[in-house]
Amino acid sequence: MKQKYITKQELADLWEKKAICIEFADGSDALAQENGYTLEQCLAMDDARFFLD
């Protein structure tokens, strides 16, 4: 299934409402909040893309 990536603005808007997934440059992914990432850390990532779980 093709992911619909979200922008960093959408990321900030949805952070408290939805589970966010991070796709890293190497193709791996992780649930952001569940794995202890902060919104600030995610917004600072330049080599990652975000989508909703």
N, C-alpha and C positions, 0 to 999 in steps of 0.2 A: 504494500500500500504506500503510495506516495504521500509524504508528509507535507502539511501546509506549515511552512515556517512563519514565525511571527517576528515582527520588528522589535527593536529594543524599547520603543515607546509602548507597544502592546505588552511586552514583557513586564514593564513597570506597572501598567494598568491591571494586568491579570495576576500578578504575583500572589496576592492574598486570596484570590478567588479560585484558581485552577492549579492543577499539578503541571509543572513545567519540566520538559525534558531538554537536556543539552545534548547536541550532537557535536562531538569534538572533531578536529581536523583529521584524525586517524580513522574516523568512521565509527568509533565507539560512542555509546551514549549513556546517560545517567539521569535519574530523576534529581532535579536541582534541590528542592526543599528537603526531600527525604534523605539526601546524602550530605546535608549540612552546608550547602552553598548558600551564600547570602545574595540578596538582590544586587548589592554593590559589587560583589565579585563577578556576578554574571554580566552586569553592565560593562565591566572593565575587560571582558573577554573579547579579543579581536578575531580569534581564529575558531570561533564556535558559532553554531546556529541553534535556534531555539524553536521548539514546537510544543503543542499541548499533548499531554498523555491521554 
